[in-house]
Amino acid sequence: MSSIFTIIQFERVDTDIDNITHSVIKSSVHASYDIMDTTVNESIKTYLKGVAATVQRMTNAGIESGLSPVQIDRLLDQYTNSTKIGEHGYVSITSAKGRLLYHPHRKGEDVSQYDFVKKQLAHDQTFLEYEWRNPGDKKATMKAAYSLKRKDGSVIEVSVYKEEMLHLIDTHLLKKKLADYQPGKTGFIYIIDKNGKIILKPTGSEHLSSEALFDSNMTGFLKQVQAQPEGTFIQPVMINGNKFVETVAYKHYSFLNWTVATGISNSELTESTSDLYGSLITAAVSVFLVIASLLFVLTIRHRKQIIAEKKDYLTGLDNRRRFMELAQVVEQTSSNIYSIVLFDIDKFKNINDTYGEGDEVIREVAHVLKQFESSNVFVSRHGGEEFILLQNDIDEIEAKSIAEGIRIRISKITSLKCRFTISGGVFEADSDKHNLTEAIAFADEGLYEAKESGRNKVVIKHT
């Protein structure tokens, strides 16, 4: 009787575990989506930043060459009216009070009421995404904008519709990043374009084939994506003569018109559960042993969930989402100061293009940073070649000292073909005065100053 009761209890636990499985798979597709969006944004940001810096240098060169304010005004007016970014993007300059000084269509207009303008005026440099709808547009469209503050407090903004800059994306590099991300031993990722062509699929016999996964019905899958851009589906598949039910999560990335379908084989996640269930049928097992076994199963499954949900696919560090969760707890519960340190690998694109060791360089940096993790120091890969640290109860002086130690250690790495360095920005935040987003933005401004002043250094940002 106790064995029957235990089996019933186990089935209830197994249902709970299935819910965890769905959570793991959904987290996997979200992680893949984040990889795509981060890569796209980094490419667009690099381009827009270059345009903004060109405008800044052009203005400085005009002043140094003795041009009068009227001549510089005419030069900027001509440049902003004639320069196109993509099909509809442009360069504009907004005064410190939020009035458009230079703009191809709206010069003189007060735009201080917009949230994105407020953020641009509050920081030395920003990269923002926001929805914009012109008069006559049926719906808002996502824009990306990079801003750079000038000495007089005015802001250079370079903005563009995100979908118009996709030619900048290195899709081969993006596919490599996605291929490197594999949750679990049997984790699989498929990327399907708008026509149903599979442009990325897993390799190895342990992974599901595209025929098994989509049941030779790609048209039906595409219709499902069109009707519901994010969701899950259950697909019966045959593996080695045995029938399994696999749960697959998918999400459509509209900017590239790609859909990512991903998951972890149920056969992997339920392996220990199935074995234990079978043992209950064939043998008399004591209640206490069953409970201990159940706890063991739950522990294994829970660890798999943690790995899929919280860790960066390449470095093993906490991912950006997990870092923000931890950091927000500090922000909300701490009555003390904390410091944010933002690192960026110097000349990363050149390193990757020349030596092809981009991933290896990122892993080496992560290896050093892991050694500084503690109960009050959180480390994360922030995106691309950027890393972030939150140091609770540590002021800017100590934070910079730690950051300098990290910078020096990384500059001495000799295990790869190339030598490389990092730059860092430090900001000391007061929980009563700064929110987390502001603290990270200020650290980013310190990083920008470090880059602009020669790289391979750490700069403290003061407000």
The 8 nearest C-alpha neighbors of each residue, nearest first, counted from 0:
[[1, 3, 2, 4, 5, 6, 286, 7],
 [0, 2, 4, 3, 5, 286, 6, 285],
 [1, 3, 5, 0, 4, 6, 286, 283],
 [4, 2, 6, 0, 5, 1, 7, 8],
 [3, 5, 1, 7, 2, 6, 8, 0],
 [4, 6, 2, 8, 3, 7, 9, 1],
 [7, 5, 9, 3, 8, 4, 2, 10],
 [8, 6, 10, 4, 9, 5, 3, 11],
 [7, 9, 5, 11, 6, 10, 4, 12],
 [8, 10, 6, 12, 11, 7, 13, 5],
 [11, 9, 13, 7, 12, 8, 6, 14],
 [12, 10, 8, 14, 9, 13, 7, 15],
 [11, 13, 9, 15, 14, 10, 16, 8],
 [12, 14, 10, 16, 15, 11, 9, 17],
 [15, 13, 17, 11, 16, 12, 10, 18],
 [16, 14, 12, 18, 13, 17, 11, 19],
 [15, 17, 13, 19, 18, 14, 12, 20],
 [18, 16, 20, 14, 19, 15, 13, 21],
 [19, 17, 15, 21, 16, 20, 22, 14],
 [18, 20, 16, 22, 17, 21, 23, 15],
 [21, 19, 17, 23, 18, 22, 16, 24],
 [20, 22, 24, 18, 19, 23, 25, 17],
 [23, 21, 19, 25, 20, 24, 26, 18],
 [24, 22, 20, 26, 304, 21, 25, 307],
 [23, 25, 262, 27, 21, 26, 22, 248],
 [24, 26, 22, 28, 27, 23, 248, 21],
 [27, 25, 29, 23, 308, 24, 28, 22],
 [26, 28, 24, 30, 25, 29, 307, 23],
 [27, 29, 31, 25, 30, 26, 261, 32],
 [30, 28, 32, 26, 31, 27, 33, 25],
 [31, 29, 33, 27, 32, 28, 26, 34],
 [32, 30, 28, 34, 33, 29, 27, 35],
 [31, 33, 29, 35, 30, 34, 28, 36],
 [34, 32, 30, 36, 35, 31, 37, 29],
 [33, 35, 31, 37, 32, 36, 38, 30],
 [36, 34, 32, 38, 33, 37, 39, 31],
 [35, 37, 33, 39, 38, 34, 40, 32],
 [38, 36, 40, 34, 39, 35, 33, 41],
 [37, 39, 41, 35, 36, 40, 34, 42],
 [40, 38, 36, 42, 37, 41, 168, 35],
 [39, 41, 43, 37, 42, 38, 44, 36],
 [40, 42, 44, 38, 43, 39, 37, 45],
 [43, 41, 45, 39, 40, 44, 168, 167],
 [42, 44, 40, 46, 45, 41, 47, 39],
 [45, 43, 41, 47, 46, 42, 48, 40],
 [46, 44, 48, 42, 43, 47, 41, 49],
 [45, 47, 49, 43, 48, 44, 42, 50],
 [48, 46, 50, 44, 49, 45, 145, 157],
 [47, 49, 51, 45, 46, 50, 44, 145],
 [48, 50, 52, 46, 47, 51, 53, 45],
 [49, 51, 53, 47, 52, 48, 54, 46],
 [52, 50, 48, 54, 53, 49, 157, 47],
 [51, 53, 55, 49, 54, 50, 56, 48],
 [54, 52, 50, 56, 51, 55, 57, 49],
 [55, 53, 57, 51, 52, 56, 58, 50],
 [54, 56, 52, 58, 53, 57, 59, 51],
 [55, 57, 59, 53, 58, 54, 60, 52],
 [56, 58, 54, 60, 55, 59, 53, 61],
 [59, 57, 61, 55, 56, 60, 54, 62],
 [60, 58, 56, 62, 61, 57, 63, 55],
 [59, 61, 63, 57, 58, 62, 56, 64],
 [62, 60, 58, 64, 59, 66, 63, 57],
 [63, 61, 59, 65, 60, 64, 66, 58],
 [64, 62, 60, 65, 61, 59, 66, 58],
 [65, 63, 61, 62, 66, 60, 59, 67],
 [64, 66, 62, 63, 67, 61, 60, 68],
 [67, 65, 61, 62, 64, 70, 71, 68],
 [66, 68, 70, 69, 71, 65, 62, 61],
 [69, 67, 71, 70, 72, 66, 62, 73],
 [70, 68, 72, 67, 71, 73, 66, 74],
 [69, 71, 73, 67, 72, 68, 66, 74],
 [72, 70, 74, 68, 73, 69, 75, 67],
 [71, 73, 69, 75, 70, 74, 68, 76],
 [72, 74, 76, 70, 71, 75, 77, 69],
 [75, 73, 71, 77, 72, 76, 70, 78],
 [76, 74, 78, 72, 77, 73, 79, 71],
 [75, 77, 73, 79, 74, 78, 101, 72],
 [78, 76, 80, 74, 75, 79, 73, 81],
 [77, 79, 75, 81, 80, 76, 82, 74],
 [80, 78, 90, 76, 82, 81, 77, 103],
 [79, 81, 103, 77, 78, 82, 76, 102],
 [80, 82, 78, 79, 77, 83, 103, 76],
 [83, 81, 79, 78, 80, 89, 84, 90],
 [84, 82, 89, 88, 85, 81, 87, 86],
 [83, 85, 88, 89, 159, 86, 87, 82],
 [84, 86, 163, 88, 87, 83, 164, 159],
 [87, 85, 88, 84, 163, 83, 159, 160],
 [86, 88, 85, 84, 83, 159, 89, 160],
 [89, 87, 159, 84, 158, 85, 83, 86],
 [90, 88, 83, 84, 158, 157, 82, 91],
 [89, 91, 157, 79, 156, 158, 102, 82],
 [92, 90, 102, 101, 156, 155, 79, 157],
 [93, 91, 155, 101, 154, 100, 156, 99],
 [92, 94, 99, 154, 98, 100, 153, 97],
 [93, 95, 153, 98, 97, 96, 100, 99],
 [94, 96, 153, 152, 97, 120, 93, 154],
 [97, 95, 94, 98, 111, 93, 153, 120],
 [96, 98, 111, 94, 110, 95, 93, 109],
 [97, 99, 109, 94, 93, 108, 110, 96],
 [100, 98, 93, 107, 106, 108, 101, 92],
 [101, 99, 93, 92, 107, 106, 98, 94],
 [100, 102, 92, 91, 106, 99, 76, 79],
 [101, 103, 91, 106, 105, 104, 79, 99],
 [102, 104, 80, 79, 105, 106, 101, 89],
 [105, 103, 102, 106, 80, 101, 107, 108],
 [106, 104, 102, 108, 107, 103, 99, 101],
 [105, 107, 102, 99, 101, 108, 100, 104],
 [106, 108, 99, 100, 98, 105, 109, 101],
 [107, 109, 99, 106, 98, 105, 110, 100],
 [108, 110, 98, 111, 97, 99, 107, 112],
 [111, 109, 97, 112, 98, 113, 108, 116],
 [110, 112, 97, 113, 109, 116, 117, 98],
 [113, 111, 110, 114, 117, 116, 109, 97],
 [114, 112, 116, 115, 111, 110, 117, 118],
 [115, 113, 117, 116, 118, 112, 111, 119],
 [114, 116, 118, 117, 113, 119, 129, 127],
 [117, 115, 119, 113, 118, 114, 111, 120],
 [118, 116, 114, 120, 115, 119, 121, 113],
 [119, 117, 121, 115, 116, 120, 114, 122],
 [120, 118, 116, 121, 117, 122, 125, 146],
 [119, 121, 117, 118, 122, 116, 95, 154],
 [122, 120, 118, 119, 117, 123, 116, 124],
 [123, 121, 124, 119, 120, 118, 125, 148],
 [124, 122, 148, 147, 444, 125, 121, 119],
 [123, 125, 147, 146, 122, 148, 444, 119],
 [126, 124, 146, 145, 119, 127, 122, 147],
 [125, 127, 145, 144, 146, 44, 128, 124],
 [128, 126, 144, 143, 125, 129, 145, 115],
 [127, 129, 143, 142, 144, 141, 130, 126],
 [130, 128, 142, 141, 131, 127, 143, 115],
 [129, 131, 141, 140, 139, 142, 132, 128],
 [132, 130, 139, 140, 141, 129, 142, 133],
 [133, 131, 139, 136, 140, 138, 134, 130],
 [132, 134, 136, 135, 131, 139, 138, 137],
 [135, 133, 136, 132, 137, 138, 131, 139],
 [134, 136, 133, 137, 132, 138, 139, 131],
 [137, 135, 133, 138, 134, 132, 139, 140],
 [138, 136, 135, 139, 132, 134, 133, 140],
 [139, 137, 136, 132, 140, 131, 133, 135],
 [138, 140, 132, 131, 130, 141, 136, 137],
 [141, 139, 130, 131, 132, 142, 138, 160],
 [140, 142, 130, 129, 160, 161, 131, 128],
 [141, 143, 160, 161, 129, 159, 128, 130],
 [142, 144, 128, 159, 161, 158, 127, 160],
 [145, 143, 158, 127, 157, 126, 128, 159],
 [144, 146, 126, 157, 125, 156, 47, 48],
 [147, 145, 156, 124, 125, 155, 119, 154],
 [148, 146, 124, 155, 154, 123, 149, 51],
 [147, 149, 154, 123, 153, 152, 124, 155],
 [150, 148, 152, 153, 151, 154, 147, 155],
 [149, 151, 152, 148, 153, 154, 123, 147],
 [152, 150, 149, 153, 95, 148, 94, 154],
 [153, 151, 95, 149, 150, 148, 154, 94],
 [152, 154, 94, 95, 149, 93, 151, 148],
 [155, 153, 148, 93, 92, 147, 149, 156],
 [154, 156, 92, 147, 146, 91, 148, 51],
 [157, 155, 146, 91, 145, 90, 92, 154],
 [156, 158, 90, 145, 144, 47, 89, 51],
 [159, 157, 144, 88, 143, 89, 156, 145],
 [160, 158, 88, 142, 143, 161, 84, 144],
 [161, 159, 142, 162, 163, 141, 143, 88],
 [160, 162, 142, 163, 143, 164, 159, 141],
 [161, 163, 254, 160, 164, 165, 255, 141],
 [164, 162, 161, 85, 160, 165, 86, 159],
 [165, 163, 166, 162, 161, 167, 85, 43],
 [164, 166, 167, 168, 163, 162, 255, 161],
 [165, 167, 164, 168, 163, 169, 162, 170],
 [168, 166, 165, 164, 42, 169, 43, 46],
 [169, 167, 165, 166, 170, 39, 42, 38],
 [168, 170, 172, 171, 173, 167, 166, 42],
 [169, 171, 173, 172, 168, 174, 175, 167],
 [170, 172, 174, 173, 169, 175, 168, 176],
 [173, 171, 175, 170, 169, 174, 176, 168],
 [172, 174, 170, 176, 175, 171, 169, 177],
 [173, 175, 177, 171, 176, 172, 178, 170],
 [174, 176, 178, 172, 173, 177, 179, 171],
 [177, 175, 173, 179, 174, 178, 172, 180],
 [176, 178, 174, 180, 179, 175, 173, 31],
 [177, 179, 175, 180, 176, 174, 181, 201],
 [180, 178, 176, 177, 175, 181, 313, 312],
 [181, 179, 312, 177, 178, 182, 176, 313],
 [180, 182, 186, 179, 183, 187, 178, 312],
 [183, 181, 186, 307, 180, 263, 184, 27],
 [182, 184, 186, 185, 181, 263, 303, 307],
 [185, 183, 186, 182, 181, 267, 263, 205],
 [184, 186, 183, 264, 206, 263, 205, 187],
 [187, 185, 263, 182, 183, 181, 262, 184],
 [186, 188, 261, 262, 201, 185, 263, 206],
 [187, 189, 261, 260, 200, 201, 190, 259],
 [188, 190, 200, 260, 199, 259, 261, 191],
 [189, 191, 259, 199, 198, 258, 197, 257],
 [192, 190, 197, 258, 196, 257, 195, 198],
 [191, 193, 257, 195, 196, 194, 256, 258],
 [192, 194, 195, 256, 257, 191, 196, 221],
 [195, 193, 192, 196, 191, 221, 218, 197],
 [194, 196, 192, 193, 191, 217, 197, 221],
 [195, 197, 192, 191, 194, 198, 193, 190],
 [196, 198, 191, 199, 190, 195, 192, 200],
 [199, 197, 190, 191, 196, 200, 192, 189],
 [200, 198, 190, 189, 197, 174, 201, 191],
 [199, 201, 189, 188, 202, 190, 198, 197],
 [202, 200, 187, 188, 206, 203, 189, 199],
 [201, 203, 200, 206, 204, 205, 187, 208],
 [204, 202, 205, 206, 201, 207, 185, 208],
 [203, 205, 206, 202, 207, 208, 201, 185],
 [204, 206, 203, 185, 207, 184, 202, 186],
 [207, 205, 204, 185, 203, 187, 208, 201],
 [206, 208, 212, 211, 209, 205, 187, 204],
 [207, 209, 211, 210, 212, 206, 201, 204],
 [208, 210, 212, 211, 213, 207, 214, 200],
 [211, 209, 215, 214, 208, 213, 212, 207],
 [212, 210, 214, 208, 209, 213, 236, 207],
 [211, 213, 209, 210, 214, 208, 207, 234],
 [214, 212, 215, 210, 216, 211, 209, 217],
 [213, 215, 211, 210, 216, 212, 217, 209],
 [216, 214, 210, 213, 217, 211, 209, 212],
 [217, 215, 214, 218, 219, 213, 220, 210],
 [216, 218, 220, 219, 215, 213, 195, 221],
 [219, 217, 221, 220, 216, 222, 195, 215],
 [218, 220, 222, 217, 221, 216, 223, 224],
 [219, 221, 217, 223, 222, 218, 224, 216],
 [222, 220, 224, 218, 223, 219, 225, 217],
 [223, 221, 225, 219, 224, 220, 226, 218],
 [222, 224, 220, 226, 221, 225, 227, 219],
 [225, 223, 228, 227, 221, 222, 226, 220],
 [226, 224, 222, 223, 227, 228, 221, 251],
 [225, 227, 223, 224, 222, 228, 221, 229],
 [226, 228, 224, 229, 225, 223, 230, 222],
 [229, 227, 224, 251, 250, 225, 226, 230],
 [230, 228, 250, 227, 249, 251, 224, 231],
 [229, 231, 249, 248, 250, 227, 228, 232],
 [232, 230, 248, 247, 249, 246, 233, 229],
 [233, 231, 247, 246, 234, 248, 230, 249],
 [232, 234, 246, 245, 247, 244, 235, 231],
 [233, 235, 245, 244, 236, 246, 232, 212],
 [236, 234, 244, 243, 245, 233, 242, 237],
 [237, 235, 243, 242, 211, 244, 234, 238],
 [236, 238, 242, 241, 240, 243, 239, 235],
 [239, 237, 241, 240, 242, 236, 243, 207],
 [240, 238, 241, 237, 242, 236, 243, 205],
 [241, 239, 238, 237, 242, 236, 243, 235],
 [240, 242, 238, 237, 239, 243, 236, 244],
 [241, 243, 237, 236, 238, 240, 235, 244],
 [244, 242, 236, 235, 237, 245, 241, 238],
 [243, 245, 235, 234, 236, 233, 246, 242],
 [244, 246, 234, 265, 233, 235, 264, 243],
 [245, 247, 233, 232, 234, 244, 248, 262],
 [246, 248, 262, 231, 232, 261, 233, 245],
 [249, 247, 231, 261, 25, 260, 230, 24],
 [248, 250, 260, 259, 230, 229, 231, 28],
 [251, 249, 229, 259, 258, 228, 252, 230],
 [250, 252, 258, 228, 253, 257, 229, 259],
 [253, 251, 257, 256, 254, 258, 255, 250],
 [252, 254, 256, 255, 251, 257, 258, 162],
 [255, 253, 162, 256, 252, 161, 165, 257],
 [254, 256, 257, 253, 252, 165, 162, 192],
 [257, 255, 253, 254, 252, 193, 192, 258],
 [258, 256, 192, 255, 252, 191, 251, 193],
 [257, 259, 251, 191, 250, 190, 252, 192],
 [258, 260, 190, 249, 250, 189, 251, 261],
 [261, 259, 249, 189, 248, 188, 190, 258],
 [260, 262, 188, 187, 28, 248, 247, 189],
 [263, 261, 24, 247, 187, 186, 248, 27],
 [264, 262, 186, 185, 265, 24, 187, 183],
 [263, 265, 266, 267, 185, 245, 186, 262],
 [266, 264, 268, 267, 245, 269, 263, 246],
 [265, 267, 264, 269, 268, 270, 243, 245],
 [268, 266, 270, 265, 264, 269, 185, 263],
 [267, 269, 265, 266, 270, 264, 300, 20],
 [270, 268, 272, 266, 267, 271, 265, 273],
 [269, 271, 267, 273, 272, 266, 268, 274],
 [270, 272, 274, 273, 269, 275, 296, 268],
 [273, 271, 269, 275, 270, 274, 276, 296],
 [274, 272, 276, 270, 275, 271, 269, 277],
 [275, 273, 271, 277, 272, 276, 270, 278],
 [274, 276, 278, 272, 277, 273, 271, 279],
 [277, 275, 273, 279, 278, 274, 272, 280],
 [278, 276, 280, 274, 279, 275, 273, 281],
 [277, 279, 275, 281, 280, 276, 282, 274],
 [280, 278, 276, 277, 282, 281, 275, 284],
 [281, 279, 277, 278, 282, 276, 283, 6],
 [282, 280, 278, 279, 277, 283, 276, 284],
 [283, 281, 279, 278, 280, 284, 277, 285],
 [284, 282, 285, 279, 281, 2, 280, 278],
 [285, 283, 282, 286, 289, 279, 288, 2],
 [284, 286, 288, 287, 289, 283, 2, 1],
 [287, 285, 289, 288, 290, 284, 5, 2],
 [286, 288, 290, 289, 285, 291, 284, 292],
 [289, 287, 291, 285, 290, 286, 292, 284],
 [290, 288, 292, 286, 287, 291, 293, 285],
 [289, 291, 293, 287, 292, 288, 286, 294],
 [290, 292, 288, 294, 289, 293, 287, 295],
 [293, 291, 295, 289, 294, 290, 288, 296],
 [292, 294, 290, 296, 295, 291, 289, 297],
 [293, 295, 297, 291, 292, 296, 298, 290],
 [294, 296, 292, 298, 293, 297, 291, 299],
 [297, 295, 293, 299, 298, 294, 292, 300],
 [296, 298, 294, 300, 295, 299, 301, 293],
 [297, 299, 301, 295, 296, 300, 294, 302],
 [300, 298, 296, 302, 297, 301, 295, 303],
 [299, 301, 297, 303, 302, 298, 296, 304],
 [300, 302, 304, 298, 303, 299, 297, 305],
 [303, 301, 305, 299, 304, 300, 298, 306],
 [304, 302, 300, 306, 301, 305, 307, 299],
 [303, 305, 301, 307, 23, 302, 306, 308],
 [304, 306, 302, 308, 303, 307, 309, 301],
 [307, 305, 303, 304, 310, 308, 309, 302],
 [306, 308, 304, 305, 182, 23, 27, 309],
 [309, 307, 305, 26, 306, 304, 310, 23],
 [310, 308, 321, 305, 318, 317, 306, 307],
 [309, 311, 317, 318, 315, 306, 316, 312],
 [310, 312, 318, 315, 316, 313, 317, 314],
 [311, 313, 180, 314, 310, 315, 181, 179],
 [314, 312, 311, 315, 180, 179, 362, 358],
 [315, 313, 316, 362, 311, 365, 312, 361],
 [314, 316, 311, 310, 313, 312, 317, 365],
 [317, 315, 314, 311, 379, 310, 318, 380],
 [318, 316, 310, 379, 311, 309, 321, 322],
 [319, 317, 311, 310, 321, 320, 309, 379],
 [318, 320, 322, 381, 321, 323, 379, 380],
 [319, 321, 323, 322, 318, 324, 309, 317],
 [322, 320, 324, 309, 318, 323, 319, 317],
 [323, 321, 319, 325, 324, 320, 326, 379],
 [322, 324, 326, 320, 321, 325, 327, 319],
 [323, 325, 321, 327, 322, 326, 320, 328],
 [326, 324, 322, 328, 323, 327, 321, 329],
 [325, 327, 323, 329, 328, 324, 322, 330],
 [326, 328, 330, 329, 324, 325, 323, 331],
 [327, 329, 331, 325, 326, 330, 332, 324],
 [330, 328, 326, 333, 327, 332, 331, 325],
 [329, 331, 327, 328, 332, 333, 430, 326],
 [330, 332, 328, 329, 327, 333, 430, 334],
 [333, 331, 329, 330, 328, 334, 327, 430],
 [334, 332, 329, 335, 330, 331, 430, 336],
 [335, 333, 430, 332, 336, 431, 429, 330],
 [336, 334, 333, 392, 430, 429, 337, 391],
 [337, 335, 429, 392, 428, 430, 394, 393],
 [336, 338, 391, 392, 428, 393, 390, 427],
 [339, 337, 427, 390, 426, 428, 389, 394],
 [338, 340, 389, 426, 388, 425, 442, 439],
 [341, 339, 425, 388, 424, 387, 442, 338],
 [340, 342, 387, 424, 423, 386, 442, 443],
 [343, 341, 423, 386, 385, 422, 387, 421],
 [344, 342, 385, 422, 421, 384, 345, 386],
 [343, 345, 421, 347, 384, 420, 346, 422],
 [344, 346, 421, 347, 420, 343, 422, 454],
 [347, 345, 349, 348, 350, 344, 419, 420],
 [346, 348, 350, 345, 349, 344, 351, 357],
 [347, 349, 351, 350, 346, 352, 357, 353],
 [350, 348, 352, 347, 346, 351, 353, 354],
 [351, 349, 347, 353, 348, 352, 354, 346],
 [350, 352, 355, 357, 348, 356, 349, 354],
 [351, 353, 349, 350, 355, 354, 348, 357],
 [354, 352, 350, 351, 349, 355, 356, 348],
 [353, 355, 356, 351, 350, 352, 416, 417],
 [356, 354, 351, 352, 357, 353, 350, 358],
 [355, 357, 359, 354, 351, 358, 360, 350],
 [358, 356, 351, 360, 359, 355, 361, 350],
 [357, 359, 361, 360, 356, 362, 313, 355],
 [360, 358, 362, 356, 361, 357, 363, 415],
 [359, 361, 363, 357, 362, 358, 356, 364],
 [362, 360, 358, 364, 359, 363, 365, 357],
 [361, 363, 365, 359, 314, 360, 364, 366],
 [364, 362, 366, 360, 365, 361, 359, 367],
 [365, 363, 361, 367, 366, 362, 368, 360],
 [364, 366, 362, 368, 363, 367, 314, 369],
 [367, 365, 363, 369, 364, 368, 362, 370],
 [366, 368, 364, 365, 369, 370, 363, 405],
 [367, 369, 365, 370, 371, 366, 364, 378],
 [370, 368, 366, 371, 372, 367, 365, 378],
 [369, 371, 368, 372, 367, 366, 373, 365],
 [370, 372, 369, 368, 373, 376, 367, 378],
 [373, 371, 376, 369, 370, 377, 378, 368],
 [374, 372, 376, 375, 371, 377, 370, 378],
 [373, 375, 376, 372, 377, 391, 390, 371],
 [374, 376, 391, 373, 390, 377, 392, 372],
 [377, 375, 390, 373, 372, 389, 374, 391],
 [378, 376, 389, 388, 372, 375, 390, 379],
 [379, 377, 388, 387, 372, 376, 389, 317],
 [380, 378, 317, 387, 316, 318, 386, 381],
 [379, 381, 386, 382, 318, 385, 387, 319],
 [380, 382, 386, 385, 319, 387, 379, 383],
 [381, 383, 385, 380, 384, 37, 386, 319],
 [382, 384, 385, 38, 37, 381, 41, 380],
 [383, 385, 344, 343, 382, 361, 386, 347],
 [386, 384, 343, 381, 382, 342, 383, 380],
 [387, 385, 380, 381, 342, 379, 341, 343],
 [386, 388, 341, 379, 340, 381, 378, 342],
 [389, 387, 378, 340, 377, 339, 390, 341],
 [388, 390, 339, 377, 376, 338, 391, 340],
 [391, 389, 376, 338, 337, 393, 375, 388],
 [390, 392, 337, 375, 393, 389, 376, 338],
 [393, 391, 337, 336, 335, 390, 394, 375],
 [394, 392, 391, 337, 390, 338, 398, 397],
 [395, 393, 396, 397, 427, 398, 338, 337],
 [394, 396, 398, 427, 397, 399, 338, 426],
 [397, 395, 399, 398, 394, 400, 393, 459],
 [396, 398, 400, 399, 395, 394, 401, 393],
 [399, 397, 395, 401, 400, 396, 394, 402],
 [398, 400, 402, 396, 401, 397, 395, 403],
 [399, 401, 397, 403, 398, 402, 396, 404],
 [400, 402, 404, 398, 399, 403, 397, 405],
 [403, 401, 399, 405, 404, 400, 398, 406],
 [404, 402, 406, 400, 405, 401, 399, 407],
 [403, 405, 401, 407, 402, 406, 408, 400],
 [404, 406, 402, 408, 403, 407, 409, 401],
 [405, 407, 403, 409, 404, 408, 421, 402],
 [408, 406, 410, 404, 409, 405, 403, 411],
 [409, 407, 405, 411, 410, 406, 404, 412],
 [408, 410, 406, 411, 412, 407, 405, 420],
 [409, 411, 420, 407, 408, 412, 419, 406],
 [412, 410, 409, 408, 413, 407, 418, 419],
 [411, 413, 409, 410, 414, 418, 408, 415],
 [414, 412, 415, 411, 418, 417, 416, 410],
 [413, 415, 412, 416, 417, 418, 363, 411],
 [416, 414, 417, 413, 418, 412, 360, 359],
 [415, 417, 414, 418, 354, 413, 356, 355],
 [418, 416, 415, 419, 354, 350, 413, 356],
 [419, 417, 413, 412, 416, 410, 415, 420],
 [418, 420, 410, 417, 345, 421, 409, 344],
 [421, 419, 410, 455, 345, 344, 409, 422],
 [422, 420, 344, 345, 455, 343, 406, 342],
 [423, 421, 455, 456, 343, 454, 342, 457],
 [424, 422, 342, 457, 446, 341, 458, 456],
 [423, 446, 425, 445, 442, 458, 341, 340],
 [426, 424, 340, 459, 442, 339, 460, 445],
 [425, 427, 442, 339, 460, 338, 459, 441],
 [428, 426, 338, 395, 337, 394, 339, 425],
 [429, 427, 337, 336, 338, 438, 433, 426],
 [428, 430, 336, 432, 431, 433, 335, 337],
 [431, 429, 432, 433, 330, 334, 336, 428],
 [432, 430, 429, 433, 334, 434, 335, 428],
 [431, 433, 429, 430, 434, 428, 437, 438],
 [434, 432, 430, 429, 428, 437, 431, 438],
 [433, 435, 437, 436, 438, 430, 432, 330],
 [434, 436, 438, 437, 439, 433, 330, 327],
 [437, 435, 439, 438, 434, 440, 433, 441],
 [436, 438, 440, 435, 434, 439, 433, 441],
 [439, 437, 435, 441, 440, 436, 428, 442],
 [438, 440, 442, 436, 437, 441, 443, 435],
 [441, 439, 443, 437, 438, 442, 436, 444],
 [440, 442, 444, 438, 443, 439, 437, 426],
 [443, 441, 426, 424, 425, 445, 439, 444],
 [444, 442, 446, 440, 441, 445, 424, 439],
 [443, 445, 447, 441, 446, 442, 123, 448],
 [446, 444, 424, 460, 442, 448, 458, 443],
 [445, 447, 424, 443, 423, 449, 444, 448],
 [446, 448, 444, 450, 445, 449, 451, 443],
 [449, 447, 451, 445, 450, 446, 452, 444],
 [450, 448, 446, 452, 447, 454, 451, 458],
 [451, 449, 454, 447, 448, 452, 453, 446],
 [450, 452, 448, 449, 453, 447, 454, 446],
 [453, 451, 449, 450, 448, 454, 447, 456],
 [452, 454, 451, 450, 449, 455, 456, 448],
 [455, 453, 450, 449, 456, 422, 452, 345],
 [456, 454, 422, 421, 420, 453, 457, 345],
 [457, 455, 422, 454, 449, 423, 458, 421],
 [456, 458, 423, 424, 422, 449, 403, 459],
 [459, 457, 424, 445, 449, 425, 423, 460],
 [460, 458, 425, 445, 424, 426, 461, 457],
 [459, 461, 445, 426, 425, 442, 458, 441],
 [462, 460, 459, 426, 441, 427, 445, 425],
 [461, 460, 441, 426, 122, 427, 459, 121]]
